[in-house]
Amino acid sequence: MRKFLIPVFLLLCSALALGQDEKKLPPMPAAVSGNAVASLKDGLELYSMMGVGPRKTWDDVTNQVYILHLASGKWSEGRTVPGVVGRVGASAAGAKGLIVLMGGYVIDAQGNELTLPDVNVYQPTAHKWSRGKDMPVAVDTAVAGVTHDRFIYLIGGRSPQGPVNAVQVYDVERDEWTQATPFPGTPVFGLAGGVAGDNIVVIDGAQKGAQGGPRYSACEQAWLGKIDHKDPNKIEWSKLPPHPGTARFGVAGGGSDREHKIVFSGGTSAPHDYKGAAYDGKPSEVSEYTFAYDLHRHKWDTISATTYDPRADSRGVLATPLGPLVLGGMVKNLAVTARATLLPQK
């Protein structure tokens, strides 16, 4: 780790020198939204996988892998994700030096979406992919987080039968899935959240719409889950008060073990498709709120109500030595971006 400290320090100085209004890193090689994100090496190696490009069409979905090496501040391309086509809304997490990529959906020429149970495991040192055991319940746009560098929690998401409140646990060592205690709230997809220590926080998402109304509607909810120290499948859930801001869908979330917080940023007030078109037909606007749930103080904190370069559908907040960071997604005018942006911190 020591050999990374000087380059990371220099990169931090470079990022800060850009000023508060331009705090950003080198952009990805291509713009993508709905991309799965994950990190390794204590946040020094950041991954963006698959997603949809700027045209936001079925044939603009990619299976490319982009890797940002924070020590050098440079991007490289990893081996493409196996399969004929890419996916949107997949989830990813890093554990045991591996990247685990789960679920997501494919889009055909007619715009139909099919959620897949695929699990692909990337071994960076060998630059190769292998198949993991398929998830029991295929989901897209779920929340992913890791405990003990071994157990990956996949929370909520949209199955072929609709939104779920399932908590699926993947044991990276055993290539094995189990079912944990579901969160007691409304089944949703496009929710946000993260894992820090043995704690899970999830918020909001899209629920099935009422008959005669939009296909999906926004759901306001916030839950805290405490994972049992002895049984990774046992979670004690409790309801949290409402979070700051009004975004309910496509918010980026992620846990920070170092800060003992779950950080959230961006999103829109109404559920929307991969093109950014809201199911209720109204224009979507990206929220400028960045906020966090402090697990030590048991409270919500508003970090910024005017976040620079806010995002929707960036699929996760990554904890790095420079601070929380988002990759890609859609910006204020719902254009797909390649930017990698550091979020504000208190």
C-alpha positions in Angstrom: 0.0 0.0 0.0 2.9 2.4 0.8 4.0 2.6 -2.8 0.6 4.0 -3.7 0.6 6.8 -1.2 2.7 9.4 -3.1 0.9 9.0 -6.4 -2.5 9.1 -4.7 -1.4 12.2 -2.7 -0.3 13.9 -6.0 -3.6 12.9 -7.6 -5.5 14.4 -4.7 -3.6 17.7 -5.0 -4.4 17.7 -8.7 -8.1 17.1 -8.1 -8.3 19.8 -5.4 -6.4 22.2 -7.6 -9.3 22.1 -10.1 -11.4 24.0 -7.5 -14.6 23.2 -5.8 -16.7 23.6 -8.9 -14.5 21.3 -11.0 -13.5 18.5 -8.7 -13.2 15.6 -11.1 -10.9 13.0 -12.4 -10.0 11.8 -16.0 -13.2 10.7 -17.8 -13.9 7.1 -18.8 -12.9 6.0 -22.3 -16.6 6.1 -23.2 -19.8 7.4 -21.8 -22.2 4.9 -20.2 -25.2 4.9 -17.9 -26.7 2.0 -15.9 -23.2 0.7 -15.6 -22.2 -1.7 -12.8 -19.4 -0.3 -10.6 -17.0 -1.9 -8.0 -13.6 -1.4 -6.5 -10.6 -3.4 -5.3 -7.3 -2.5 -3.5 -9.0 -0.3 -0.9 -10.6 1.8 -3.5 -7.4 2.4 -5.6 -8.7 0.3 -8.5 -12.2 1.2 -9.8 -14.3 -0.7 -12.3 -17.1 0.3 -14.6 -18.8 -2.5 -16.5 -21.3 -2.6 -19.3 -24.2 -0.1 -19.5 -25.8 1.9 -22.3 -24.1 4.6 -24.3 -25.0 8.1 -25.4 -27.5 7.0 -28.1 -29.5 5.1 -25.4 -30.6 2.5 -27.9 -30.7 -1.3 -27.8 -27.6 -1.5 -30.0 -25.7 0.9 -27.9 -25.5 -1.4 -24.8 -21.9 -2.4 -24.3 -20.0 -5.2 -22.6 -16.9 -3.1 -22.2 -14.9 -3.0 -18.9 -13.1 0.2 -17.9 -10.6 0.4 -15.0 -9.4 3.5 -13.3 -6.0 3.2 -11.5 -6.0 5.9 -8.9 -2.3 5.6 -8.3 -1.5 6.7 -11.8 -4.8 8.5 -12.6 -5.1 6.6 -15.8 -7.8 4.4 -17.3 -7.3 1.0 -19.0 -9.7 -1.5 -20.6 -10.3 -4.9 -19.0 -11.4 -8.0 -20.8 -14.9 -7.6 -22.1 -17.8 -9.3 -20.2 -18.6 -12.7 -21.8 -21.8 -12.9 -23.8 -23.2 -11.8 -27.2 -24.6 -8.5 -25.8 -24.1 -6.3 -22.8 -26.5 -5.6 -20.0 -27.9 -2.6 -18.2 -28.6 -2.3 -14.5 -26.2 -5.1 -13.4 -24.7 -5.0 -9.9 -21.1 -5.6 -9.0 -18.9 -5.9 -5.9 -15.2 -6.6 -5.2 -14.1 -9.3 -2.8 -11.2 -11.7 -2.4 -9.3 -9.8 -5.1 -12.1 -10.6 -7.6 -14.9 -8.6 -9.2 -18.3 -10.3 -9.1 -20.8 -9.1 -11.7 -24.5 -10.0 -11.2 -27.7 -9.8 -13.1 -28.9 -6.9 -15.1 -31.1 -6.9 -18.2 -30.6 -7.2 -22.0 -32.6 -5.2 -24.5 -33.8 -6.4 -27.9 -34.5 -4.4 -31.1 -38.2 -3.9 -30.1 -37.1 -2.4 -26.7 -38.1 -5.5 -24.7 -36.1 -6.0 -21.5 -35.1 -9.4 -20.1 -33.5 -9.8 -16.7 -30.8 -12.4 -16.4 -29.5 -14.5 -13.5 -25.9 -14.5 -14.8 -23.0 -14.2 -12.4 -19.6 -13.5 -14.0 -16.4 -13.4 -11.9 -13.4 -11.3 -13.1 -9.9 -12.2 -12.1 -7.8 -9.0 -12.7 -4.4 -10.6 -12.4 -5.2 -13.2 -15.0 -7.4 -10.9 -17.1 -10.0 -13.5 -17.4 -13.7 -14.2 -16.7 -15.3 -17.3 -15.3 -18.9 -18.2 -14.6 -20.2 -18.1 -11.0 -23.3 -19.9 -9.9 -26.5 -18.2 -11.2 -28.4 -16.2 -8.6 -31.6 -17.9 -7.3 -33.7 -14.9 -8.2 -32.6 -13.0 -11.3 -32.7 -9.3 -10.7 -31.6 -6.0 -12.2 -31.0 -2.5 -10.6 -30.4 -4.0 -7.1 -28.1 -2.8 -4.3 -24.9 -4.7 -3.7 -22.5 -4.6 -0.8 -19.7 -6.7 0.8 -19.0 -7.9 4.3 -15.8 -9.6 5.6 -14.3 -9.5 2.1 -16.4 -12.6 1.4 -20.2 -12.2 1.5 -21.9 -10.1 -1.2 -25.4 -8.9 -0.3 -27.7 -8.3 -3.3 -30.8 -6.4 -2.1 -34.1 -5.9 -3.8 -34.2 -5.3 -7.6 -36.5 -6.2 -10.4 -37.1 -9.9 -11.3 -39.0 -11.1 -14.4 -42.0 -11.3 -12.1 -41.6 -7.7 -10.8 -39.9 -5.9 -7.9 -38.7 -7.9 -5.0 -37.6 -7.3 -1.4 -35.3 -10.3 -1.3 -31.8 -10.3 0.1 -29.6 -12.7 -1.7 -26.1 -13.5 -0.3 -23.3 -14.8 -2.5 -20.4 -16.5 -0.7 -17.4 -15.7 -2.9 -15.2 -18.5 -1.3 -17.8 -21.2 -1.9 -19.5 -19.9 -5.1 -22.8 -20.4 -3.3 -26.0 -18.5 -2.9 -28.2 -18.3 0.2 -31.3 -16.3 1.1 -31.1 -13.8 4.0 -33.9 -12.0 5.9 -35.8 -9.9 3.4 -36.1 -6.2 4.1 -39.7 -5.7 5.4 -40.5 -2.8 3.2 -42.2 -2.5 -0.2 -40.6 -4.7 -3.0 -38.7 -2.3 -5.3 -36.0 -1.9 -7.9 -33.8 1.1 -8.6 -33.4 1.5 -4.9 -30.2 2.8 -3.4 -28.0 1.7 -0.5 -24.8 0.1 0.7 -23.1 -2.0 3.3 -20.6 -0.8 5.9 -19.3 -3.1 8.6 -22.2 -5.4 9.4 -24.8 -2.7 8.6 -27.0 -2.3 5.5 -29.0 0.9 4.6 -31.4 0.9 1.7 -33.8 3.6 0.6 -36.7 4.2 -1.8 -37.0 2.6 -5.3 -39.7 1.9 -7.8 -42.8 -0.1 -6.9 -45.5 -1.5 -9.1 -47.9 1.2 -10.1 -51.6 1.3 -9.2 -54.0 0.0 -11.7 -54.8 2.6 -14.4 -51.7 4.6 -13.5 -48.0 4.5 -14.5 -46.3 1.1 -14.7 -44.1 2.0 -11.8 -44.3 4.7 -9.1 -41.9 6.1 -6.6 -41.7 4.5 -3.1 -40.5 6.5 -0.1 -38.8 4.2 2.5 -35.6 3.8 4.4 -34.4 0.7 6.3 -31.4 -0.2 8.5 -30.3 -3.8 8.6 -27.9 -5.2 11.2 -26.3 -8.5 10.1 -25.8 -11.1 12.8 -22.1 -11.7 13.6 -22.6 -15.5 13.6 -25.1 -16.0 10.8 -24.6 -13.9 7.6 -28.2 -14.8 6.6 -29.8 -13.3 9.7 -30.6 -9.6 9.5 -32.4 -7.5 12.0 -34.3 -4.7 10.1 -35.6 -1.5 11.5 -37.3 1.5 9.9 -35.4 4.8 9.5 -36.8 8.3 9.3 -37.0 9.9 5.8 -33.8 10.9 4.2 -32.8 14.4 3.0 -33.8 15.4 -0.6 -36.7 14.2 -2.8 -35.1 11.7 -5.2 -36.6 8.3 -5.0 -35.1 6.4 -8.0 -31.7 5.9 -9.6 -29.9 7.4 -6.6 -26.3 6.3 -6.3 -25.4 4.7 -2.9 -22.5 3.0 -1.3 -21.0 2.1 2.0 -17.7 3.3 3.5 -16.1 1.2 6.2 -13.6 3.9 6.9 -16.2 6.6 7.6 -18.8 4.2 8.9 -21.4 5.8 6.6 -23.6 5.0 3.7 -23.4 7.8 1.2 -26.1 8.7 -1.4 -26.2 11.2 -4.2 -28.3 12.3 -7.2 -31.2 10.3 -8.7 -34.6 11.5 -9.8 -38.0 12.0 -8.1 -39.8 9.6 -10.4 -38.9 6.2 -11.7 -37.6 6.1 -15.3 -36.4 3.7 -18.0 -32.8 3.3 -19.2 -33.3 6.3 -21.6 -34.3 8.6 -18.7 -38.0 8.7 -19.7 -40.2 8.8 -16.6 -43.0 6.2 -16.4 -45.4 9.0 -15.4 -44.6 10.9 -18.6 -43.3 14.0 -16.7 -39.8 15.4 -17.3 -37.1 13.9 -15.0 -34.7 16.2 -13.2 -31.5 15.0 -11.5 -31.3 15.8 -7.8 -28.4 17.9 -6.5 -28.6 16.3 -3.0 -25.7 14.4 -1.5 -26.4 13.0 1.9 -25.3 10.1 4.2 -26.5 8.0 7.0 -24.0 8.1 9.9 -23.9 4.7 11.5 -22.1 6.0 14.6 -24.4 8.9 15.3 -27.6 7.1 14.0 -28.7 10.1 11.9 -29.0 11.5 8.4 -26.6 14.2 7.3 -27.1 16.6 4.4 -23.6 16.9 2.8 -24.7 19.2 0.0 -28.0 20.4 -1.5 -26.1 21.8 -4.5 -23.8 19.0 -5.6 -21.5 19.7 -8.5 -22.2 17.5 -11.6 -25.1 15.4 -10.0 -26.0 12.1 -11.5 -28.8 9.6 -12.0 -28.3 5.9 -12.8 -24.6 5.9 -12.0 -25.3 2.7 -10.0 -23.1 3.2 -7.0 -20.9 5.4 -4.9 -17.4 4.0 -4.6 -15.3 4.7 -1.5 -11.8 5.8 -2.4 -8.8 7.4 -0.7 -9.8 10.7 -2.4 -13.4 10.4 -1.1 -16.7 9.1 -2.5 -16.9 8.9 -6.2 -19.4 8.2 -9.0 -18.7 6.9 -12.5 -20.8 7.6 -15.6 -24.6 7.8 -15.4 -26.9 10.6 -16.7 -26.3 14.3 -15.9 -28.8 17.1 -15.5 -30.0 17.1 -19.1 -30.2 13.3 -19.0 -27.3 13.0 -21.4 -25.1 10.0 -20.8 -21.7 11.0 -19.4 -18.2 9.5 -19.2 -17.2 11.7 -16.2 -15.7 10.4 -13.0 -16.7 12.8 -10.3 -15.7 13.1 -6.6 -18.6 13.9 -4.4 -18.5 16.6 -1.7 -17.5 15.7 1.8 -18.2 17.3 5.2 
